[in-house]
């Protein structure tokens, strides 16, 4: 399957994010983790996913259903991808809005 984004900006950034968050998605490898992030951030916006663009050009996506959260730079690179672990939907929604307003 062709990439939808440009992936992480470097192998080092990919490996660091995979080490921090890959287990959250059951990703066995860094490439699997990056592929999941690529699909979430690069696919057309689905009804259950919220999206905003910050003043720096970053695009943020958040799924209330799956708790996925990711950031795509204005150059189409993955900045981060993780699960929001806030205990309630209200707190997760507030976190997303706070990140959008930065």
N, C-alpha and C positions, 0 to 999 in steps of 0.2 A: 504494500500500500504506500503510495507517495506521501511524503510529508506535507502537512498543512501549515506548519510554521517553520522557522529556521532552526528550531531546537534551542538548546542552551548555548550561550555564547562561547563556552569552552568546555573541554572534557573535564577540567578541574571543577567547574561550577556544576556540571551534571553529576559528577561523583559525590560532591559534597551534599547536594540536594537529595540524591538517591540515598545516601547514608542517613540523612536526617528524616526523610519522609517515605522512602520506598516501601518500607514495611506497612505503612498505612494503607497501601493499595494492593498489598500482596505481590508486589513486583519482585521477581526472582533476580532480575538483572537491572543495571542502570539503563540499558536500552529499552527494556520493557516499561520502566518507569517513565522514560522520556516519551515513549509512544503513547502512553495513557495521557500524559500532559498535552501532547500534540493534538490528540483527538479532542480533549476537553476544550482547549483554548483555540483550536483552529477550525473546528466544525462550525457550520451555520448555527446560529443561536436558536436553541430549543425553547419552547414555552416555559419550562421549569427553571431556566437559568437566567439570572440577573446579570446585567453587564453595565459598566460605566467606563468613562475615560477620564483619567486624572489630568490636571493641568500640565503635567510633564509629558503627556502623550501616552502613558501606559494604559492598557486596557485591562480591566479587572473583570473576572467572572466568578460567580458564586451560585452553587446549586443548593437550595434549601433541602431538597430531597436526599441527595447523596452526601451533602456537607463538603463537597469539593470547592476549593478556592484556588485560583491561579491568576498570575499576572503575565501579560504579554507586552513586551516593550514596543515602542513606536517603530522599531526596526524589525518587528515580527520575531523576536527572540523570546524564549521562555525565561522569565525572571524567577518565578517560583511556582510551586504546585504542591498543595497539601490539603489535609482535611481540617476543617474548623472543629476544634474539640470543645468549644464553649458549651456548657451544659444545657442551654435552652435555645430555641429558635430565635427568641427575642434578642438574646445576647449575640448570636451569630449574625443576625440581621444588622444589629447596631455596629458590630465590628466591620462588616462589609461597607456600610454607609460611612463610617469613620475613615476607612481606607480610601474610599472614593473621594472624600473631601480633602485629601492631603495634597 
